[in-house]
Amino acid sequence: MVRHIHLNGVWYIALFLALLLFGTSTEIQAGTTGKISGRITDKDTGEALPFANVLLVGTTWGASTDQDGYFAIINVPPSTYELTVRYMGYATTTVSGVRVSVDRTSKQNIQLSPQTFEGEDIAVVAERPA
């Protein structure tokens, strides 16, 4: 015996709304973030700085450059940020006013200046045991 299910108008509306909601959930979230990318190089030589740390100030987002000095920070909410770059042997550099827009890439090519560290002289004296 075959049973036929008869739905009244309310069920059709509920089914339509459920399909509409679940069928478009990916479109609802699409286009809500942006991206920051660029290259970190030495200001004097123009050479890439691999594995430099690139951080968005006041957030937990950041990236390290690859061996060619390129980086990308994805899924960044639209706003204006400060971008800080740190690399051993170079002055820490901060770029203000980095604007992130929905579905856009903010290009930030940054040159770092070498920085020397001066410290105290340390004398190590070895004594021969008697």
Number of C-alpha atoms within 10 A of each C-alpha: 3 4 5 6 6 7 8 8 9 9 11 11 11 11 12 11 12 11 12 11 12 9 11 10 11 10 8 10 9 10 13 13 18 20 20 23 18 17 20 29 21 16 14 10 9 11 13 19 21 18 19 23 18 23 19 20 15 9 9 7 13 19 19 19 20 16 12 14 20 20 24 20 19 15 15 20 13 16 13 12 17 15 19 17 22 17 18 13 12 18 14 15 16 16 14 12 11 16 17 20 19 16 15 14 19 17 15 16 13 18 20 20 17 15 11 10 7 6 6 5 6 6 6 6 6 6 6 5 4 3
